[in-house]
Amino acid sequence: STEISVTEFENFLDRKDVLILDIREQGELPLVNEFEHLNLPLSQLRNNFKSLPSKKTIIVFCNSGQRSSQVRNFLKDHLPETEILCLSGGIIEFKKDLKLIK
């Protein structure tokens, strides 16, 4: 499946062959400082997606997961060789999960 759970997502966090892509607009909350990621807002994606590394697995996230699945479809059309996944439930689900663990 192209959607991954928070648990699956956590397995990707330290991998060098993965790019985590935040497609939220500048200033959207919550802030994310738990892992390294690239912010490429949805509004700028169409003009800038060619700069993304096609050899890496790309994991897209937004707040709730809705925008990221649209972006996944767009990227898949334009970067057919690249594995593109999205975080189910978005960063909100990830943050909720962190609170449960602590």
N, C-alpha and C positions, 0 to 999 in steps of 0.2 A: 504493500500500500504506500501511497505517497504521503500520507499523514502519519506522523510519529507521535507517540505519547511522550509525556514529560520524562518518564523513566528511560525510554529509548533515547530521547534527546540528550540526557545527561551522559550517556555512553559516547556521544560524539564530541563532547566539549573539549577534550584535550587532544583531539586528533589534528595532525598537521595537514591532512588532506581534505579538511572540511572548512568551508567558509560559512559563517553564520551571518545572515543578512537581516537587519532590522529595517523594515520598509515603512515604519511610522514616520510621520512628519516631525520636524524639529520641535522639541519642546513637549511632545506627548509624554504623558506619565503612564505607568511608573518608569522611573529611570532604571537602567539596567547596568549594574556594575559587577554582576556575579561571573561574567564570562566575557571573553573578547568577541567583538562582533563589528561588522561594518554597517553604518547607517546610510542607506540609500533610499530616501523617501519615495513613496509611490509616485508622487508628482514629478519626480526627476528620473524615474526609472527608464522610461522610453528612450531618453536621450543618452543614458549612461550605462545601459546594461552590457554594452560591448566591452567595457573595462573589467567585467567580472571574469575570474579565472575559469576557463571551461574545463580544466583538468581536475578541478576539485569538486567534491560533493557540496552542493549549496543547500543550506537549510534556511528557509524563509520564516520569519515570524512577524506578527503584528500584535495588537492588544488581545484580540479574541479569536483569531484564526480565520476570519472571513476574508479580509484583504489578501492575506498570504496565499490562500488557495487560488485566488484570481491571478496573483503574480506568478505563482507556480505554473499555471497554464500558459501565461504569456511567455515566461522564460523557456518553458519546454518547447514551445513553437519555434523560438529563436535560437535556442542552444540545445538541439536535439541529442547531442552526444553526452550532455552533462546530466548527472543524477541530481534531481531537484526534489527536495522534501519540504514539508511544512509542519510546523509545530502545532499539533492539535490543541485547541483551546487558547493558543497564544501565550503571551508573556504573563497574562493574568493567572492562567492555570499553573504556570511554572512557579510564580511567586506564592500562590496558595499552597502548592506542594512543599515549598521550602519551609513555610510556617508549620506545616504538619510534622516535618522531620525534626525541627529544633525543639 
